[in-house]
């Protein structure tokens, strides 16, 4: 038995029934088979398509009225635009990244190249060559040339040190002014020059050392020697003070001037004509004794054989000790008496130019 649809009311009835139980119409001869009921989601899909089909029909009718053929719907082509755009963007990102990476590598290579060229360490240069095998050829050539130069410098330095002479060291500095050993070479020359000055042990030798090495390792020692020498050696200005004091002393006697004579000596003398603790009055008395009754004039003449040295006084200062010859000419009325004599004068002059010790020794005439 199968179910059929009533042609009158549309209700389902058995195909074996004589009449429709709903409307009473005769069923025999009017059988309409019942279509299987489709699922709800299939019906919804068919209903969704129907409006599109209804929309196409007016277009087809319009085309037929215009005498044209009905356009056949074309299947939609699959779009690759999004994929292509994505691929291009990815390609750009990779390209930009590679550009910046390559640029950074070049920048790093240039920095390491400059550092290697400024370095005096062959290992730094060797590491550069190992690390940048694809570096520009001119960079690699420069590094190799500098390595060869440093090797030659090392060989020349070894030879200069072994020779150990000032000439060899100066030649090395002249040939390699930028060598890292230049400073060491100058220190060795400094030591050589100071050793020469020490052996000579003279003012001139130490002055020469200071002229060549004003900031040398031994400059303080050399200057100390000169300062000590200066304190014990009579300087030209000090010698002039001593000569002037002695000259004024003799001129005062020649002029028979007590005031001028007193201006040349200290108030008390440690020694005067072998007399200790003499006073300035004793000096005046000496001058007056020279002018005897028959003496009309005296003339002391200082000879040019002046010798001077420094001696430390009781105050810790240095006096100038001098020795010189002098000739005395005497004008007198008694021709039988002495009219000419020679003396050796030893004196000690203070820094302010006054005589504090004086002794005279008469020389025999030949």
BELMOSUL-V396651 format. One record per backbone hydrogen bond with DSSP energy under -1.0 kcal/mol. CO is the residue of the C=O (numbers start at 1). NH is the residue of the N-H. Records with the same first field share a line. If there is no record, write none. Layout:
# BELMOSUL-V396651
CO=NH / NH
This chain:
# BELMOSUL-V396651
2=15
3=34
4=13
6=10
11=6
13=4
14=17
18=27
20=24
25=20
27=30
32=5
39=43
40=44
41=45
42=46
43=47
44=48
45=49
46=50
49=53
50=54
51=55
52=56
53=57
56=60
57=61
58=62
59=63
60=64
61=65
62=66
63=68
64=67
80=84
81=85
82=86
83=87
84=88
85=89
86=90
87=91
88=92
89=93
90=94
91=95
92=96
93=97
94=98
95=99
96=100
97=101
98=102
99=103
100=104
101=105
102=106
103=107
104=108
105=109
106=110
107=111
108=112
109=113
110=114
111=115
112=116
113=117
114=118
121=125
122=126
123=127
124=128
125=129
126=130
127=131
128=132
132=135
136=140
137=141
138=142
139=143
140=144
141=145
142=146
143=147
144=148
145=149
146=150
147=151
148=152
149=153
150=154
151=155
152=156
153=157
154=158
155=159
156=160
157=161
158=162
159=163
160=164
165=169
166=170
167=171
168=172
169=173
170=174
171=175
172=176
176=179
179=182
181=185
182=186
183=187
184=188
185=189
186=190
187=191
188=192
189=193
190=194
191=195
192=196
193=197
194=198
195=199
196=200
197=201
202=206
203=207
204=208
205=209
206=210
207=211
208=212
209=213
213=216
216=219
218=222
219=223
220=224
221=225
222=226
223=227
224=228
225=229
226=230
227=231
229=233
235=239
236=240
237=241
238=242
239=243
240=244
241=245
242=246
243=247
244=248
245=249
246=250
247=251
248=252
249=253
250=254
251=255
252=257
253=256
257=261
258=262
259=263
261=264
264=355
267=280
269=278
270=277
271=358
272=275
275=272
278=269
280=284
281=285
282=286
283=287
284=288
285=289
286=290
287=291
290=292
292=295
294=333
297=331
299=329
301=327
303=305
307=323
309=321
311=319
313=316
317=313
319=311
320=349
321=309
322=347
323=307
324=345
325=303
326=343
327=301
328=341
329=299
331=296 / 297
334=337
339=330
341=328
342=363
343=326
344=361
345=324
346=359
347=322
348=356 / 357
349=320
350=353
354=350
355=266
356=270
357=348
358=273
359=346
361=344
